[in-house]
């Protein structure tokens, strides 16, 4: 069953339109590169060599290509056809067709994956899962597709971001509180297309994973380092950027920093006796 088809199709249309310029827009952003490095470093703690990975909302394939280059086999899924088209081209150019497979499918329809198997890792980066109002149902759909002892790593936007709240002092009241008062979701705009995003605290994810998975790690991402949308911060203030990175590395697993970032990275291990 497709849980919110209208919003999914709106999001798919938006990101398909952005697909041809996505890498150009974001590839040179130092904080985005920092975020990717943090997420990848986190994931590598938990997976073995030559792992089978299912990536949700894989976009243009930046992570899929990187994991394949490390020797892992990646099935990269996305609902945006334009994103998948870019991913296929990049995998072919990198000579990684044998390690990267693709499928246009929503994470709300995982029961219909073309290949019925279990994975060592299910991975979702940079808030793709914030595009559904039914995250609890999506999380439950992960149970049969993760191997016993396998890992789920998700990168999600929480309902509170310290840096965003500080925008209150610049008079940006709507932005400062857009997450906190978001029970019915907030409208997002990409390439002129509008769709809805929802925000989920770590406690929500833990609640809906605890029956079948054990929590293994949670980190704040851009809790001390500014979010990437604060224009060219790293380039304008390289010394301060390095200082803040060091502080975030030290405190990323600690309260309150693990809960107050622009994102949080959260990983679970499937219980051996999961249902």
PASEBA-1860 file (N, C-alpha, C; in nm, 3 decimals):
! residues 275
1> XXXXXXXX> 0.085/-0.120/0.000/0.000/0.000/0.000/0.088/0.124/0.000 ~ 0.055/0.222/-0.080/0.124/0.350/-0.084/0.056/0.443/0.015 ~ 0.127/0.486/0.120/0.064/0.551/0.233/0.022/0.696/0.207 ~ 0.098/0.771/0.131/0.063/0.909/0.103/0.103/0.942/-0.040 ~ 0.032/0.883/-0.137/0.074/0.891/-0.277/0.080/1.031/-0.332 ~ -0.012/1.119/-0.291/-0.013/1.254/-0.346/0.114/1.329/-0.309 ~ 0.150/1.327/-0.181/0.271/1.397/-0.138/0.396/1.333/-0.197 ~ 0.397/1.201/-0.206/0.513/1.132/-0.264/0.533/1.173/-0.410
9> XXXXXXXX> 0.426/1.183/-0.485/0.439/1.220/-0.625/0.484/1.365/-0.640 ~ 0.440/1.451/-0.550/0.486/1.589/-0.551/0.635/1.597/-0.522 ~ 0.680/1.522/-0.421/0.822/1.520/-0.387/0.904/1.460/-0.501 ~ 0.853/1.353/-0.561/0.923/1.290/-0.673/0.940/1.387/-0.789 ~ 0.835/1.462/-0.818/0.842/1.560/-0.928/0.944/1.668/-0.897 ~ 0.946/1.715/-0.772/1.040/1.821/-0.733/1.184/1.775/-0.747 ~ 1.214/1.658/-0.694/1.352/1.612/-0.696/1.395/1.563/-0.834 ~ 1.303/1.518/-0.915/1.337/1.486/-1.053/1.379/1.612/-1.128
17> XXXXXXXX> 1.308/1.721/-1.104/1.344/1.848/-1.167/1.484/1.893/-1.122 ~ 1.517/1.867/-0.997/1.645/1.912/-0.943/1.761/1.818/-0.976 ~ 1.731/1.700/-1.026/1.832/1.595/-1.038/1.951/1.634/-1.125 ~ 1.926/1.707/-1.231/2.036/1.739/-1.324/2.131/1.845/-1.269 ~ 2.086/1.919/-1.168/2.173/2.023/-1.110/2.207/1.994/-0.965 ~ 2.158/1.883/-0.911/2.174/1.855/-0.768/2.321/1.851/-0.728 ~ 2.402/1.775/-0.800/2.543/1.762/-0.762/2.617/1.895/-0.777 ~ 2.581/1.972/-0.879/2.644/2.102/-0.899/2.607/2.198/-0.787
25> XXXXXXXX> 2.482/2.194/-0.742/2.436/2.284/-0.637/2.503/2.254/-0.504 ~ 2.519/2.125/-0.473/2.560/2.088/-0.338/2.699/2.028/-0.328 ~ 2.757/1.989/-0.440/2.885/1.919/-0.435/3.000/2.002/-0.383 ~ 2.994/2.134/-0.400/3.104/2.220/-0.357/3.086/2.276/-0.216 ~ 2.976/2.241/-0.150/2.948/2.293/-0.017/3.028/2.215/0.087 ~ 3.119/2.283/0.157/3.210/2.217/0.252/3.135/2.151/0.367 ~ 3.026/2.212/0.412/2.952/2.152/0.523/2.876/2.029/0.478 ~ 2.826/2.028/0.354/2.762/1.907/0.303/2.865/1.795/0.292
33> XXXXXXXX> 2.986/1.826/0.246/3.090/1.724/0.241/3.122/1.672/0.382 ~ 3.127/1.764/0.477/3.148/1.724/0.617/3.038/1.630/0.664 ~ 2.913/1.663/0.631/2.801/1.579/0.674/2.811/1.439/0.613 ~ 2.844/1.431/0.485/2.856/1.299/0.421/2.968/1.218/0.486 ~ 3.080/1.283/0.513/3.191/1.213/0.577/3.152/1.160/0.715 ~ 3.077/1.239/0.789/3.032/1.196/0.922/2.940/1.075/0.912 ~ 2.846/1.081/0.819/2.750/0.970/0.805/2.823/0.843/0.763 ~ 2.913/0.854/0.667/2.985/0.736/0.619/3.073/0.677/0.729
41> XXXXXXXX> 3.141/0.761/0.802/3.224/0.714/0.912/3.139/0.640/1.015 ~ 3.021/0.693/1.043/2.930/0.628/1.136/2.890/0.489/1.087 ~ 2.850/0.480/0.960/2.804/0.353/0.905/2.914/0.248/0.908 ~ 3.035/0.287/0.874/3.145/0.190/0.864/3.179/0.126/0.998 ~ 3.134/0.186/1.108/3.156/0.123/1.238/3.080/-0.008/1.252 ~ 2.970/-0.021/1.177/2.874/-0.127/1.206/2.862/-0.233/1.098 ~ 2.922/-0.213/0.983/2.907/-0.313/0.876/3.040/-0.378/0.844 ~ 3.034/-0.504/0.801/3.154/-0.577/0.763/3.188/-0.557/0.616
49> XXXXXXXX> 3.293/-0.624/0.572/3.336/-0.614/0.432/3.231/-0.679/0.341 ~ 3.221/-0.625/0.220/3.135/-0.681/0.116/2.990/-0.696/0.162 ~ 2.940/-0.594/0.228/2.803/-0.598/0.279/2.702/-0.577/0.167 ~ 2.583/-0.629/0.189/2.468/-0.605/0.101/2.389/-0.489/0.161 ~ 2.377/-0.380/0.085/2.314/-0.257/0.135/2.191/-0.224/0.053 ~ 2.082/-0.190/0.123/1.963/-0.133/0.060/1.961/0.014/0.097 ~ 1.970/0.101/-0.003/1.963/0.244/0.024/1.826/0.297/-0.016 ~ 1.762/0.369/0.076/1.635/0.435/0.051/1.664/0.580/0.014
57> XXXXXXXX> 1.576/0.639/-0.068/1.593/0.778/-0.116/1.739/0.808/-0.150 ~ 1.790/0.735/-0.248/1.933/0.737/-0.280/1.977/0.857/-0.361 ~ 1.883/0.937/-0.413/1.919/1.057/-0.487/2.005/1.026/-0.608 ~ 2.105/1.111/-0.633/2.191/1.093/-0.750/2.299/0.988/-0.728 ~ 2.299/0.925/-0.613/2.389/0.812/-0.593/2.524/0.843/-0.532 ~ 2.541/0.960/-0.471/2.669/0.993/-0.411/2.713/0.889/-0.308 ~ 2.620/0.848/-0.223/2.655/0.748/-0.121/2.662/0.608/-0.180 ~ 2.570/0.575/-0.270/2.572/0.443/-0.333/2.704/0.418/-0.404
65> XXXXXXXX> 2.751/0.517/-0.480/2.878/0.504/-0.551/2.992/0.488/-0.452 ~ 2.993/0.568/-0.347/3.101/0.562/-0.248/3.106/0.425/-0.181 ~ 2.990/0.374/-0.138/2.989/0.243/-0.072/3.032/0.133/-0.169 ~ 2.991/0.142/-0.293/3.035/0.043/-0.392/3.186/0.049/-0.412 ~ 3.241/0.168/-0.409/3.387/0.182/-0.422/3.461/0.119/-0.304 ~ 3.393/0.104/-0.192/3.453/0.036/-0.076/3.433/-0.117/-0.082 ~ 3.368/-0.164/-0.189/3.351/-0.307/-0.208/3.216/-0.362/-0.169 ~ 3.124/-0.275/-0.126/2.991/-0.320/-0.088/2.899/-0.325/-0.210
73> XXXXXXXX> 2.796/-0.408/-0.201/2.696/-0.417/-0.308/2.573/-0.339/-0.264 ~ 2.529/-0.243/-0.349/2.424/-0.150/-0.310/2.305/-0.161/-0.404 ~ 2.186/-0.179/-0.345/2.062/-0.167/-0.421/2.004/-0.030/-0.386 ~ 2.013/0.065/-0.479/1.980/0.205/-0.455/1.840/0.234/-0.506 ~ 1.752/0.276/-0.416/1.612/0.300/-0.451/1.575/0.447/-0.432 ~ 1.481/0.492/-0.512/1.430/0.629/-0.501/1.299/0.634/-0.577 ~ 1.214/0.728/-0.541/1.087/0.744/-0.613/1.100/0.844/-0.728 ~ 1.208/0.925/-0.728/1.227/1.027/-0.831/1.302/0.969/-0.950
81> XXXXXXXX> 1.235/0.958/-1.061/1.295/0.896/-1.180/1.418/0.973/-1.227 ~ 1.415/1.105/-1.215/1.530/1.184/-1.256/1.653/1.154/-1.175 ~ 1.636/1.137/-1.046/1.748/1.102/-0.959/1.806/0.965/-0.997 ~ 1.718/0.871/-1.023/1.764/0.737/-1.062/1.841/0.741/-1.195 ~ 1.796/0.825/-1.285/1.864/0.837/-1.414/2.007/0.887/-1.395 ~ 2.025/0.985/-1.308/2.159/1.037/-1.281/2.245/0.931/-1.213 ~ 2.186/0.855/-1.122/2.258/0.750/-1.051/2.309/0.643/-1.148 ~ 2.223/0.600/-1.239/2.261/0.498/-1.336/2.380/0.546/-1.419
89> XXXXXXXX> 2.375/0.671/-1.464/2.486/0.727/-1.543/2.615/0.729/-1.462 ~ 2.608/0.768/-1.338/2.728/0.779/-1.255/2.786/0.641/-1.225 ~ 2.702/0.543/-1.200/2.751/0.408/-1.173/2.820/0.351/-1.296 ~ 2.761/0.375/-1.414/2.821/0.326/-1.538/2.956/0.394/-1.563 ~ 2.961/0.526/-1.542/3.087/0.600/-1.564/3.196/0.555/-1.470 ~ 3.157/0.512/-1.349/3.254/0.467/-1.251/3.289/0.319/-1.266 ~ 3.224/0.250/-1.361/3.249/0.108/-1.380/3.199/0.022/-1.266 ~ 3.087/0.064/-1.205/3.036/-0.004/-1.086/2.900/-0.070/-1.109
97> XXXXXXXX> 2.867/-0.096/-1.236/2.737/-0.157/-1.266/2.716/-0.290/-1.195 ~ 2.825/-0.362/-1.170/2.811/-0.493/-1.107/2.788/-0.483/-0.957 ~ 2.812/-0.363/-0.899/2.796/-0.345/-0.755/2.680/-0.253/-0.718 ~ 2.626/-0.180/-0.815/2.515/-0.088/-0.789/2.396/-0.125/-0.876 ~ 2.287/-0.163/-0.814/2.161/-0.185/-0.886/2.062/-0.078/-0.843 ~ 1.959/-0.055/-0.924/1.866/0.054/-0.897/1.722/0.007/-0.910 ~ 1.633/0.083/-0.847/1.490/0.053/-0.857/1.412/0.179/-0.821 ~ 1.316/0.214/-0.906/1.226/0.326/-0.875/1.113/0.270/-0.791
105> XXXXXXXX> 1.120/0.299/-0.662/1.020/0.248/-0.568/1.023/0.335/-0.443 ~ 0.909/0.354/-0.382/0.901/0.429/-0.258/0.934/0.341/-0.139 ~ 0.985/0.404/-0.035/1.007/0.328/0.090/0.875/0.294/0.158 ~ 0.764/0.345/0.108/0.634/0.303/0.159/0.584/0.177/0.089 ~ 0.664/0.122/0.000/0.622/0.003/-0.076/0.732/-0.102/-0.076 ~ 0.802/-0.116/0.034/0.918/-0.206/0.037/0.879/-0.352/0.020 ~ 0.754/-0.384/0.048/0.709/-0.521/0.029/0.708/-0.560/-0.119 ~ 0.719/-0.460/-0.206/0.717/-0.485/-0.350/0.856/-0.474/-0.414
113> XXXXXXXX> 0.962/-0.471/-0.335/1.096/-0.471/-0.393/1.110/-0.585/-0.492 ~ 1.177/-0.558/-0.604/1.183/-0.660/-0.710/1.263/-0.783/-0.668 ~ 1.355/-0.766/-0.575/1.432/-0.881/-0.528/1.401/-0.905/-0.382 ~ 1.345/-1.019/-0.350/1.308/-1.052/-0.213/1.431/-1.109/-0.141 ~ 1.489/-1.031/-0.052/1.609/-1.076/0.020/1.623/-0.994/0.147 ~ 1.722/-1.032/0.229/1.754/-0.956/0.348/1.892/-0.891/0.331 ~ 1.907/-0.774/0.392/2.027/-0.693/0.374/2.106/-0.682/0.504 ~ 2.237/-0.661/0.489/2.322/-0.634/0.605/2.298/-0.495/0.659
121> XXXXXXXX> 2.260/-0.402/0.570/2.237/-0.264/0.608/2.122/-0.206/0.527 ~ 2.030/-0.139/0.595/1.933/-0.052/0.530/1.969/0.089/0.572 ~ 1.980/0.176/0.472/2.041/0.308/0.493/1.955/0.416/0.428 ~ 1.929/0.523/0.501/1.858/0.639/0.446/1.928/0.765/0.493 ~ 1.974/0.845/0.399/2.051/0.964/0.433/1.968/1.092/0.411 ~ 2.005/1.195/0.484/1.965/1.333/0.462/1.814/1.353/0.446 ~ 1.740/1.295/0.541/1.601/1.334/0.564/1.502/1.290/0.457 ~ 1.537/1.194/0.374/1.437/1.143/0.281/1.314/1.091/0.353
129> XXXXXXXX> 1.334/1.032/0.471/1.223/0.977/0.547/1.134/1.083/0.610 ~ 1.177/1.207/0.606/1.092/1.315/0.655/0.981/1.352/0.557 ~ 0.979/1.287/0.442/0.876/1.316/0.341/0.754/1.226/0.354 ~ 0.741/1.155/0.466/0.622/1.074/0.488/0.561/1.107/0.624 ~ 0.428/1.103/0.629/0.356/1.121/0.755/0.340/0.990/0.829 ~ 0.387/0.880/0.769/0.364/0.746/0.824/0.498/0.676/0.849 ~ 0.591/0.745/0.911/0.723/0.687/0.935/0.714/0.560/1.020 ~ 0.619/0.554/1.113/0.606/0.435/1.196/0.581/0.310/1.111
137> XXXXXXXX> 0.497/0.322/1.010/0.467/0.209/0.923/0.588/0.171/0.838 ~ 0.660/0.272/0.791/0.782/0.245/0.713/0.885/0.170/0.799 ~ 0.901/0.212/0.923/0.999/0.147/1.011/0.963/0.001/1.034 ~ 0.837/-0.029/1.051/0.796/-0.168/1.070/0.821/-0.251/0.944 ~ 0.815/-0.188/0.827/0.839/-0.260/0.702/0.985/-0.301/0.686 ~ 1.073/-0.245/0.769/1.214/-0.281/0.761/1.243/-0.418/0.823 ~ 1.157/-0.462/0.913/1.187/-0.584/0.990/1.218/-0.704/0.901 ~ 1.135/-0.738/0.802/1.163/-0.860/0.724/1.277/-0.845/0.624
145> XXXXXXXX> 1.326/-0.724/0.598/1.429/-0.709/0.494/1.568/-0.685/0.551 ~ 1.581/-0.692/0.684/1.712/-0.680/0.748/1.752/-0.816/0.804 ~ 1.874/-0.857/0.779/1.924/-0.983/0.833/1.928/-0.979/0.986 ~ 1.908/-1.091/1.054/1.932/-1.093/1.198/2.076/-1.045/1.226 ~ 2.089/-0.949/1.314/2.219/-0.890/1.341/2.255/-0.778/1.246 ~ 2.170/-0.754/1.145/2.194/-0.647/1.048/2.163/-0.510/1.106 ~ 2.202/-0.407/1.032/2.198/-0.269/1.081/2.099/-0.186/0.999 ~ 2.033/-0.094/1.067/1.954/0.012/1.003/2.014/0.145/1.047
153> XXXXXXXX> 2.054/0.228/0.952/2.106/0.361/0.982/2.022/0.465/0.909 ~ 1.968/0.559/0.986/1.878/0.662/0.933/1.931/0.800/0.971 ~ 1.919/0.893/0.880/1.958/1.032/0.905/1.833/1.117/0.888 ~ 1.785/1.175/0.999/1.651/1.232/1.006/1.656/1.374/1.063 ~ 1.563/1.458/1.019/1.545/1.592/1.075/1.459/1.583/1.201 ~ 1.509/1.630/1.317/1.428/1.629/1.439/1.336/1.751/1.447 ~ 1.257/1.757/1.551/1.162/1.867/1.567/1.226/1.990/1.632 ~ 1.349/1.976/1.679/1.418/2.092/1.737/1.560/2.096/1.683
161> XXXXXXXX> 1.599/2.210/1.629/1.736/2.233/1.583/1.785/2.360/1.649 ~ 1.893/2.350/1.727/1.943/2.465/1.800/1.977/2.581/1.708 ~ 2.049/2.554/1.600/2.089/2.661/1.509/1.968/2.731/1.448 ~ 1.866/2.653/1.415/1.746/2.712/1.356/1.674/2.800/1.456 ~ 1.666/2.755/1.579/1.599/2.832/1.683/1.670/2.965/1.707 ~ 1.801/2.968/1.693/1.877/3.092/1.713/1.843/3.198/1.609 ~ 1.781/3.157/1.498/1.739/3.254/1.397/1.631/3.348/1.451 ~ 1.573/3.312/1.564/1.477/3.400/1.632/1.539/3.538/1.655
169> XXXXXXXX> 1.669/3.540/1.688/1.736/3.666/1.720/1.765/3.749/1.595 ~ 1.742/3.691/1.478/1.753/3.768/1.354/1.615/3.806/1.299 ~ 1.514/3.782/1.382/1.378/3.817/1.344/1.310/3.717/1.253 ~ 1.372/3.599/1.233/1.315/3.498/1.143/1.229/3.401/1.226 ~ 1.117/3.452/1.275/1.034/3.376/1.368/0.977/3.249/1.304 ~ 0.933/3.260/1.181/0.870/3.144/1.116/0.971/3.031/1.099 ~ 1.092/3.065/1.055/1.196/2.962/1.039/1.239/2.905/1.173 ~ 1.252/2.992/1.273/1.300/2.949/1.404/1.210/2.842/1.466
177> XXXXXXXX> 1.080/2.849/1.441/0.987/2.757/1.506/0.914/2.664/1.409 ~ 0.963/2.656/1.284/0.889/2.579/1.184/0.883/2.430/1.217 ~ 0.986/2.380/1.284/0.987/2.237/1.316/0.901/2.207/1.439 ~ 0.915/2.292/1.539/0.853/2.263/1.668/0.701/2.254/1.656 ~ 0.642/2.344/1.579/0.496/2.345/1.562/0.462/2.282/1.427 ~ 0.492/2.154/1.415/0.482/2.090/1.283/0.407/1.957/1.287 ~ 0.313/1.943/1.378/0.243/1.815/1.389/0.174/1.774/1.258 ~ 0.130/1.870/1.181/0.063/1.841/1.055/0.156/1.857/0.936
185> XXXXXXXX> 0.285/1.869/0.963/0.382/1.883/0.856/0.401/2.027/0.815 ~ 0.511/2.052/0.745/0.542/2.185/0.694/0.571/2.177/0.544 ~ 0.529/2.279/0.474/0.547/2.280/0.330/0.693/2.309/0.296 ~ 0.747/2.232/0.202/0.882/2.252/0.150/0.871/2.285/0.001 ~ 0.972/2.353/-0.052/0.970/2.394/-0.193/1.104/2.362/-0.257 ~ 1.101/2.285/-0.365/1.220/2.251/-0.443/1.188/2.272/-0.590 ~ 1.267/2.351/-0.657/1.249/2.377/-0.800/1.106/2.421/-0.834 ~ 1.049/2.502/-0.746/0.915/2.554/-0.770/0.802/2.460/-0.737
193> XXXXXXXX> 0.835/2.338/-0.694/0.734/2.238/-0.659/0.720/2.231/-0.507 ~ 0.597/2.219/-0.458/0.571/2.215/-0.315/0.531/2.073/-0.272 ~ 0.580/2.034/-0.155/0.539/1.909/-0.093/0.554/1.925/0.058 ~ 0.512/1.827/0.134/0.510/1.838/0.280/0.619/1.755/0.344 ~ 0.680/1.812/0.448/0.778/1.739/0.530/0.727/1.732/0.674 ~ 0.762/1.624/0.741/0.731/1.606/0.882/0.862/1.589/0.958 ~ 0.862/1.622/1.086/0.983/1.614/1.169/0.962/1.511/1.279 ~ 1.068/1.432/1.304/1.056/1.320/1.399/1.173/1.321/1.498
201> XXXXXXXX> 1.141/1.323/1.625/1.245/1.316/1.727/1.300/1.174/1.739 ~ 1.421/1.158/1.793/1.476/1.023/1.812/1.385/0.933/1.895 ~ 1.316/0.989/1.993/1.228/0.907/2.078/1.120/0.837/1.995 ~ 1.070/0.904/1.893/0.968/0.844/1.805/1.025/0.723/1.733 ~ 1.143/0.737/1.677/1.205/0.627/1.602/1.236/0.511/1.697 ~ 1.291/0.539/1.813/1.324/0.434/1.909/1.199/0.358/1.951 ~ 1.091/0.429/1.975/0.966/0.365/2.016/0.919/0.263/1.915 ~ 0.932/0.296/1.787/0.877/0.208/1.683/0.979/0.105/1.633
209> XXXXXXXX> 1.100/0.108/1.686/1.202/0.008/1.648/1.232/-0.089/1.761 ~ 1.195/-0.056/1.883/1.247/-0.128/2.000/1.204/-0.274/2.008 ~ 1.093/-0.310/1.947/1.047/-0.449/1.957/1.140/-0.545/1.882 ~ 1.194/-0.500/1.769/1.272/-0.588/1.683/1.419/-0.548/1.669 ~ 1.456/-0.430/1.718/1.591/-0.379/1.700/1.645/-0.323/1.832 ~ 1.776/-0.331/1.849/1.843/-0.266/1.960/1.915/-0.141/1.911 ~ 1.904/-0.033/1.986/1.976/0.089/1.953/2.126/0.066/1.973 ~ 2.208/0.102/1.874/2.353/0.089/1.890/2.424/0.223/1.893
217> XXXXXXXX> 2.365/0.328/1.833/2.432/0.458/1.835/2.337/0.567/1.791 ~ 2.360/0.687/1.846/2.290/0.807/1.802/2.386/0.924/1.811 ~ 2.393/1.005/1.705/2.480/1.121/1.702/2.402/1.242/1.652 ~ 2.436/1.358/1.706/2.386/1.482/1.648/2.471/1.520/1.527 ~ 2.409/1.572/1.425/2.480/1.615/1.303/2.445/1.760/1.275 ~ 2.546/1.845/1.275/2.526/1.991/1.267/2.447/2.040/1.387 ~ 2.493/1.999/1.505/2.441/2.055/1.629/2.530/2.168/1.678 ~ 2.661/2.155/1.656/2.757/2.261/1.689/2.810/2.325/1.561
225> XXXXXXXX> 2.841/2.244/1.463/2.871/2.295/1.328/2.741/2.352/1.269 ~ 2.746/2.468/1.203/2.623/2.524/1.146/2.566/2.436/1.035 ~ 2.435/2.443/1.012/2.374/2.374/0.897/2.431/2.425/0.766 ~ 2.422/2.344/0.663/2.483/2.377/0.534/2.413/2.492/0.463 ~ 2.288/2.525/0.504/2.219/2.634/0.437/2.262/2.773/0.489 ~ 2.346/2.778/0.592/2.402/2.907/0.635/2.517/2.938/0.541 ~ 2.493/3.032/0.452/2.573/3.051/0.331/2.723/3.060/0.348 ~ 2.794/2.963/0.294/2.940/2.964/0.280/3.012/2.987/0.414
233> XXXXXXXX> 2.954/2.937/0.521/3.014/2.957/0.654/3.155/2.901/0.658 ~ 3.173/2.777/0.610/3.305/2.712/0.618/3.409/2.787/0.537 ~ 3.370/2.840/0.423/3.464/2.912/0.338/3.498/3.049/0.395 ~ 3.402/3.112/0.459/3.425/3.246/0.516/3.500/3.240/0.648 ~ 3.481/3.130/0.722/3.540/3.120/0.857/3.608/2.985/0.874 ~ 3.713/2.955/0.799/3.774/2.821/0.803/3.828/2.782/0.941 ~ 3.887/2.878/1.011/3.939/2.846/1.144/3.829/2.811/1.241 ~ 3.722/2.891/1.240/3.609/2.864/1.329/3.540/2.734/1.291
241> XXXXXXXX> 3.529/2.707/1.161/3.470/2.582/1.115/3.547/2.462/1.169 ~ 3.679/2.466/1.163/3.761/2.357/1.216/3.742/2.341/1.366 ~ 3.734/2.454/1.438/3.713/2.451/1.583/3.579/2.387/1.616 ~ 3.473/2.427/1.545/3.340/2.372/1.573/3.331/2.224/1.537 ~ 3.398/2.184/1.430/3.401/2.041/1.395/3.463/1.960/1.507 ~ 3.571/2.009/1.563/3.638/1.936/1.672/3.546/1.924/1.793 ~ 3.474/2.030/1.826/3.381/2.026/1.939/3.267/1.929/1.912 ~ 3.215/1.931/1.789/3.105/1.840/1.758/3.152/1.694/1.762
249> XXXXXXXX> 3.272/1.669/1.714/3.326/1.533/1.720/3.334/1.484/1.864 ~ 3.370/1.574/1.953/3.386/1.537/2.094/3.251/1.511/2.161 ~ 3.150/1.589/2.127/3.024/1.587/2.201/2.907/1.530/2.122 ~ 2.931/1.476/2.003/2.821/1.433/1.915/2.731/1.327/1.978 ~ 2.785/1.244/2.067/2.706/1.137/2.129/2.645/1.178/2.262 ~ 2.669/1.301/2.305/2.629/1.346/2.438/2.503/1.430/2.433 ~ 2.428/1.427/2.545/2.314/1.516/2.559/2.366/1.655/2.594 ~ 2.310/1.765/2.538/2.193/1.768/2.451/2.227/1.761/2.302
257> XXXXXXXX> 2.357/1.756/2.269/2.401/1.772/2.130/2.349/1.663/2.037 ~ 2.332/1.542/2.091/2.285/1.433/2.005/2.139/1.449/1.964 ~ 2.068/1.540/2.030/1.926/1.561/2.002/1.895/1.695/1.936 ~ 1.994/1.784/1.923/1.963/1.922/1.885/2.026/1.964/1.752 ~ 2.071/1.869/1.673/2.133/1.903/1.546/2.032/1.933/1.437 ~ 2.084/1.978/1.324/2.000/1.993/1.205/1.945/1.856/1.168 ~ 2.027/1.752/1.188/1.990/1.611/1.171/2.037/1.533/1.293 ~ 1.991/1.410/1.303/2.058/1.312/1.389/2.079/1.184/1.308
265> XXXXXXXX> 2.188/1.116/1.339/2.219/0.985/1.279/2.185/0.882/1.385 ~ 2.104/0.784/1.349/2.064/0.683/1.446/2.075/0.545/1.384 ~ 2.134/0.451/1.459/2.155/0.315/1.408/2.102/0.211/1.505 ~ 2.046/0.106/1.447/1.989/-0.005/1.522/2.044/-0.136/1.467 ~ 2.053/-0.236/1.555/2.089/-0.372/1.514/1.968/-0.462/1.534 ~ 1.937/-0.541/1.430/1.821/-0.629/1.440/1.847/-0.741/1.539 ~ 1.752/-0.764/1.626/1.765/-0.869/1.726/1.768/-1.006/1.658 ~ 1.843/-1.098/1.715/1.854/-1.232/1.656/1.720/-1.304/1.654
273> XXX> 1.634/-1.272/1.751/1.504/-1.340/1.761/1.391/-1.247/1.723 ~ 1.418/-1.150/1.637/1.313/-1.059/1.593/1.204/-1.138/1.520 ~ 1.084/-1.085/1.524/0.970/-1.158/1.464/0.981/-1.164/1.314
END
